C-alpha cells in the first residue's frame, strides 16, 4: 500500500475491503440511508426530520423534497434563458473590468457570487463560454477540488485518498461523460453505487424506465436528447469542491458540491449557442463492509440535491431541455425571485427553503 495519501491500486483496495469484511465479527447490516439521514438532521437541524417520501411544498420549481428510506432529494429549477430576453434581470450588468485569469481551485464556500460583466459578449460556436464566469473555470473534472486526505473512520489516509478519487470519478461519469450527455445509460457511474441499497436501486430502475418527478434521472446524471441538441466543442466548464468527515458506524461520509456549464446548439445545425447550468450537491457514504452490506469499491447514497438553469422548467422527461431565443415567450419568464446560477455561496437546500410554491425562478444570467 502506498504511503503519504497516494492512490491505492484497485486490486489492493478491493483486497483490503474483502479482508476487512471477512475478518470482522458479527453480520453486516443492510445499508440504511434513512438512519444516517435522520441522525444527521437531528444533529444539525431543530425539529423532527421529514418523513419518507413526503412531499414538501415545492420550492424554486421552486423545489421538491423527498426521502427514500431517509435519502434526501431536492430539486431547484431556474428558468434562466428560458425567459423573454427583456425579463432576464441584469444579464451582464455590473463592473467594468473583466478578469480573464483562471480561477484558483475552490477549497471552501465562496463569500458571494462572481462579479457580473458589463455588456459582455454572447456565446458563439468558437467562444461558447463568452460573457460567462465559467470562462475562468477549469475544464472537466479538473474543476472539482479534492482536499488532502487524512485517516478517518475505518479508513487509513491512503484509503480516504482513494475514496476521494473514486468520488470524483463518479462525478465525471455522471455529469461529464460524453456518452451520458448524449442520453446513454450512465453504466460507469451506476457501477459505483452500492447495489445492496434497495431504495436507490429502485429509483435508478424507474428513472430510466419511466422518468418522472418522483424518479428523475437528472437528480444524479446530466443527459440531453441528442436528437434535439448537440454539444458545442468538447469542454464542460466546472467548479466545485469535495469535503469529508466521519459518518455513521465509522463510515467516511463525502459531500460534493459542483456546478457544470454545458454549451449546446440545436441538432438541426443553426449557429445559436445557449448554455445549461447544473449544480448538484451529492452526499455519499463509503461504508465499513464489516458493518454495512456493501460491495467493495462502491458507496451508499445519503442525499442528493439539484439546481438547473435553462434545462427545462416544469417538465420531467429525464433529459435537460435547453431553450433557445425562438423558444422564449413572455410566458416563460418565471414567477419567482431573480437568482444568479453562478452564485455558489449559498447551499442549494437553503435556496429551496426561500420559496413556497411550485414555479420557476428568473436567472440573472446564463
ChimeraX attribute file (.defattr): number of C-alpha atoms within 10 A of each C-alpha:
attribute: neighborCount
match mode: 1-to-1
recipient: residues
	/A:1	12
	/A:2	10
	/A:3	10
	/A:4	10
	/A:5	18
	/A:6	15
	/A:7	19
	/A:8	18
	/A:9	12
	/A:10	12
	/A:11	8
	/A:12	11
	/A:13	18
	/A:14	15
	/A:15	13
	/A:16	15
	/A:17	19
	/A:18	15
	/A:19	12
	/A:20	15
	/A:21	21
	/A:22	11
	/A:23	10
	/A:24	12
	/A:25	9
	/A:26	9
	/A:27	12
	/A:28	15
	/A:29	12
	/A:30	13
	/A:31	24
	/A:32	21
	/A:33	25
	/A:34	20
	/A:35	14
	/A:36	20
	/A:37	20
	/A:38	19
	/A:39	15
	/A:40	14
	/A:41	14
	/A:42	12
	/A:43	9
	/A:44	9
	/A:45	9
	/A:46	8
	/A:47	8
	/A:48	9
	/A:49	15
	/A:50	16
	/A:51	15
	/A:52	14
	/A:53	16
	/A:54	12
	/A:55	13
	/A:56	15
	/A:57	14
	/A:58	20
	/A:59	26
	/A:60	29
	/A:61	26
	/A:62	29
	/A:63	30
	/A:64	25
	/A:65	22
	/A:66	20
	/A:67	22
	/A:68	20
	/A:69	22
	/A:70	24
	/A:71	25
	/A:72	23
	/A:73	22
	/A:74	24
	/A:75	28
	/A:76	29
	/A:77	28
	/A:78	35
	/A:79	32
	/A:80	37
	/A:81	30
	/A:82	31
	/A:83	24
	/A:84	18
	/A:85	15
	/A:86	10
	/A:87	20
	/A:88	21
	/A:89	17
	/A:90	16
	/A:91	23
	/A:92	20
	/A:93	15
	/A:94	12
	/A:95	11
	/A:96	12
	/A:97	10
	/A:98	13
	/A:99	12
	/A:100	10
	/A:101	9
	/A:102	11
	/A:103	15
	/A:104	12
	/A:105	16
	/A:106	17
	/A:107	14
	/A:108	13
	/A:109	13
	/A:110	12
	/A:111	10
	/A:112	11
	/A:113	14
	/A:114	15
	/A:115	17
	/A:116	23
	/A:117	20
	/A:118	16
	/A:119	13
	/A:120	15
	/A:121	13
	/A:122	16
	/A:123	18
	/A:124	16
	/A:125	17
	/A:126	10
	/A:127	15
	/A:128	25
	/A:129	27
	/A:130	16
	/A:131	21
	/A:132	23
	/A:133	23
	/A:134	25
	/A:135	20
	/A:136	18
	/A:137	26
	/A:138	20
	/A:139	18
	/A:140	20
	/A:141	21
	/A:142	16
	/A:143	22
	/A:144	26
	/A:145	21
	/A:146	21
	/A:147	14
	/A:148	11
	/A:149	20
	/A:150	17
	/A:151	16
	/A:152	18
	/A:153	19
	/A:154	18
	/A:155	21
	/A:156	15
	/A:157	18
	/A:158	21
	/A:159	23
	/A:160	26
	/A:161	23
	/A:162	22
	/A:163	25
	/A:164	24
	/A:165	13
	/A:166	16
	/A:167	25
	/A:168	20
	/A:169	17
	/A:170	20
	/A:171	22
	/A:172	19
	/A:173	23
	/A:174	24
	/A:175	28
	/A:176	24
	/A:177	20
	/A:178	18
	/A:179	14
	/A:180	20
	/A:181	24
	/A:182	18
	/A:183	18
	/A:184	15
	/A:185	16
	/A:186	21
	/A:187	11
	/A:188	15
	/A:189	20
	/A:190	18
	/A:191	13
	/A:192	19
	/A:193	22
	/A:194	23
	/A:195	17
	/A:196	16
	/A:197	19
	/A:198	15
	/A:199	19
	/A:200	20
	/A:201	15
	/A:202	12
	/A:203	17
	/A:204	17
	/A:205	13
	/A:206	16
	/A:207	20
	/A:208	15
	/A:209	12
	/A:210	14
	/A:211	19
	/A:212	16
	/A:213	16
	/A:214	17
	/A:215	19
	/A:216	21
	/A:217	26
	/A:218	27
	/A:219	22
	/A:220	21
	/A:221	26
	/A:222	25
	/A:223	26
	/A:224	22
	/A:225	17
	/A:226	16
	/A:227	11
	/A:228	13
	/A:229	19
	/A:230	18
	/A:231	23
	/A:232	22
	/A:233	13
	/A:234	11
	/A:235	17
	/A:236	24
	/A:237	23
	/A:238	26
	/A:239	27
	/A:240	26
	/A:241	21
	/A:242	22
	/A:243	18
	/A:244	20
	/A:245	16
	/A:246	17
	/A:247	19
	/A:248	19
	/A:249	14
	/A:250	17
	/A:251	22
	/A:252	25
	/A:253	24
	/A:254	23
	/A:255	20
	/A:256	21
	/A:257	24
	/A:258	22
	/A:259	26
	/A:260	27
	/A:261	26
	/A:262	26
	/A:263	26
	/A:264	23
	/A:265	23
	/A:266	20
	/A:267	13
	/A:268	10
	/A:269	9
	/A:270	8
	/A:271	12
	/A:272	15
	/A:273	21
	/A:274	25
	/A:275	26
	/A:276	22
	/A:277	24
	/A:278	27
	/A:279	25
	/A:280	26
	/A:281	24
	/A:282	23
	/A:283	23
	/A:284	23
	/A:285	28
	/A:286	29
	/A:287	28
	/A:288	23
	/A:289	23
	/A:290	22
	/A:291	20
	/A:292	20
	/A:293	21
	/A:294	25
	/A:295	18
	/A:296	20
	/A:297	18
	/A:298	20
	/A:299	28
	/A:300	26
	/A:301	24
	/A:302	26
	/A:303	23
	/A:304	20
	/A:305	24
	/A:306	23
	/A:307	27
	/A:308	25
	/A:309	32
	/A:310	25
	/A:311	27
	/A:312	22
	/A:313	25
	/A:314	15
	/A:315	13
	/A:316	18
	/A:317	17
	/A:318	24
	/A:319	22
	/A:320	26
	/A:321	21
	/A:322	27
	/A:323	23
	/A:324	18
	/A:325	14
	/A:326	8
	/A:327	12
	/A:328	15
	/A:329	13
	/A:330	12
	/A:331	10
	/A:332	19
	/A:333	23
	/A:334	25
	/A:335	17
	/A:336	21
	/A:337	15
	/A:338	20
	/A:339	19
	/A:340	20
	/A:341	23
	/A:342	26
	/A:343	16
	/A:344	20
	/A:345	13
	/A:346	13
	/A:347	13
	/A:348	20
	/A:349	19
	/A:350	9
	/A:351	16
	/A:352	23
	/A:353	15
	/A:354	13
	/A:355	20
	/A:356	16
	/A:357	17
	/A:358	17
	/A:359	21
	/A:360	28
	/A:361	26
	/A:362	27
	/A:363	29
	/A:364	23
	/A:365	23
	/A:366	26
